[in-house]
């Protein structure tokens, strides 16, 4: 009789199969370019129907771990990226963060345009009569897994040359090297959000999935606002960390 595994009735079966396959990949039992067991074999192993197995494989595909080739099988293309720890202590570059973690960064430019700044962006950038800004929308990936959507607003008059530049690397590298801007400080706020249908599609998650919205306003060394950044992070891929000082007891309280 063939070996079978028992599943926990309290957890969706496809998730348990997906997690098992992920663990096998993480432990190196299945390496990059290795073919996973067939759907029929997995269905027999876990005593489920093939639709459940397909759902488990699809879960790995959306995470960028597995690639499915019709008529051939499912192949490992990478390991799961551990959640990124984002600290709010300093200005951070996605590219630098990924490289520091040993993850291969990639950027896909969604759009680049000149628009009239929304009222809140105009206020934060302290724009005068010139309300035009450069809006860049980019999808950032780590090990080919979509991680965050960034929408950056820059004053058009000062940074219009950026429209002719490639934006597939670090924008902050461009600002510091090409425009000689010292990114001195930032004010960052973040909150929980539900991803829009379009943002969820770009990030490879179901519509209305939980996300983390971060707004960052960056200032140069002369306290002139340089950029307003709106970033939508996958809720399952990011951890936000804030370091606090020691507790001070108020004797007057």
NUFI-889283 format. One line per 4 residues: their letters; for each residue x, y, z of C-alpha. Coordinates in steps of 0.2 Angstrom, whole numbers. Example, Ala and Ser with C-alpha at 12.3 -4.5 7.8 and 13.67 -1.06 7.14 Angstrom:
2
AS) 62 -22 39  68 -5 36
This chain:
253
XXXX) 0 0 0  7 17 -5  12 29 9  0 42 14
XXXX) 0 58 25  -14 63 37  -20 81 36  -27 92 50
XXXX) -45 94 47  -45 112 55  -34 119 41  -37 120 23
XXXX) -30 105 14  -22 115 0  -13 126 12  -6 111 22
XXXX) 1 103 5  8 120 0  17 122 17  23 104 16
XXXX) 31 107 -2  38 124 4  47 115 19  53 102 7
XXXX) 60 116 -5  68 126 10  76 110 16  84 107 -1
XXXX) 74 91 -4  68 99 -20  81 111 -27  80 125 -40
XXXX) 75 117 -57  69 101 -49  52 94 -54  40 92 -40
XXXX) 30 76 -39  15 75 -51  -2 80 -46  -9 63 -46
XXXX) 6 57 -35  3 71 -23  -16 68 -23  -13 50 -19
XXXX) 0 54 -5  -12 66 4  -28 57 -1  -36 72 -9
XXXX) -43 76 -26  -32 84 -39  -41 101 -38  -35 103 -21
XXXX) -17 99 -27  -19 111 -41  -24 125 -28  -8 121 -18
XXXX) 3 122 -33  -5 138 -38  -2 145 -21  17 141 -24
XXXX) 16 149 -41  9 165 -34  23 166 -22  36 164 -35
XXXX) 43 148 -29  36 136 -42  33 138 -61  20 127 -69
XXXX) 23 121 -87  8 114 -95  9 96 -100  26 94 -92
XXXX) 25 97 -73  29 110 -59  47 115 -57  55 124 -42
XXXX) 62 141 -47  67 148 -30  65 148 -12  52 158 -2
XXXX) 59 175 3  58 178 22  48 193 28  58 209 25
XXXX) 61 219 41  59 237 38  65 249 51  59 266 53
XXXX) 76 273 59  83 279 43  80 282 25  80 265 16
XXXX) 82 259 -2  73 243 -7  88 238 -18  100 240 -3
XXXX) 88 231 9  86 216 -3  105 215 -7  109 215 12
XXXX) 97 201 14  105 191 0  90 193 -11  91 197 -29
XXXX) 81 214 -32  72 218 -48  61 233 -53  47 234 -66
XXXX) 42 251 -71  23 252 -72  22 270 -78  31 287 -78
XXXX) 21 303 -81  20 321 -77  4 326 -68  -4 340 -58
XXXX) 0 335 -40  -14 329 -29  -18 342 -15  -10 332 -1
XXXX) 6 329 -11  7 347 -16  6 352 2  19 340 8
XXXX) 31 345 -6  27 363 -2  24 367 -20  21 385 -26
XXXX) 12 390 -42  21 376 -51  10 361 -47  17 348 -59
XXXX) 26 333 -52  34 317 -59  24 302 -54  33 285 -56
XXXX) 25 269 -52  36 254 -50  34 236 -44  48 230 -34
XXXX) 53 211 -33  64 200 -23  70 184 -30  56 187 -43
XXXX) 43 188 -30  32 204 -30  35 213 -14  30 231 -15
XXXX) 22 244 -26  30 261 -25  22 278 -31  34 292 -30
XXXX) 31 310 -33  45 322 -37  44 341 -41  44 342 -60
XXXX) 54 358 -62  69 351 -52  69 333 -58  62 333 -75
XXXX) 78 325 -82  73 309 -73  60 307 -86  74 302 -98
XXXX) 83 290 -86  80 272 -83  71 268 -67  75 250 -64
XXXX) 87 252 -50  87 263 -34  79 280 -36  89 286 -21
XXXX) 105 281 -29  100 292 -44  95 307 -33  111 307 -23
XXXX) 123 303 -38  115 312 -53  106 326 -44  118 328 -30
XXXX) 104 328 -17  108 324 1  93 314 8  95 320 25
XXXX) 79 315 34  61 308 32  45 308 40  37 291 38
XXXX) 19 285 43  12 268 40  -5 260 42  -14 244 38
XXXX) -24 243 22  -33 232 10  -25 231 -7  -36 237 -22
XXXX) -40 224 -35  -26 231 -47  -13 232 -34  -17 215 -28
XXXX) -15 208 -46  2 217 -47  8 209 -31  1 192 -35
XXXX) -11 190 -21  -30 189 -20  -41 205 -21  -43 214 -5
XXXX) -28 205 3  -21 214 18  -6 226 15  4 239 23
XXXX) 3 257 17  19 268 20  20 286 16  37 294 17
XXXX) 41 312 15  60 315 12  69 331 15  87 337 10
XXXX) 100 345 21  91 362 19  74 355 25  67 356 7
XXXX) 55 342 3  62 331 -11  50 317 -13  33 310 -7
XXXX) 33 291 -8  17 280 -7  22 262 -5  10 247 -4
XXXX) 18 232 4  12 214 4  6 211 22  13 193 21
XXXX) 31 199 16  35 214 28  38 217 46  40 235 52
XXXX) 51 238 67  53 253 78  66 255 91  60 265 107
XXXX) 70 272 121  68 267 139  53 270 149  53 287 159
XXXX) 41 288 174  33 305 176  33 309 194  20 322 191
X) 8 310 182
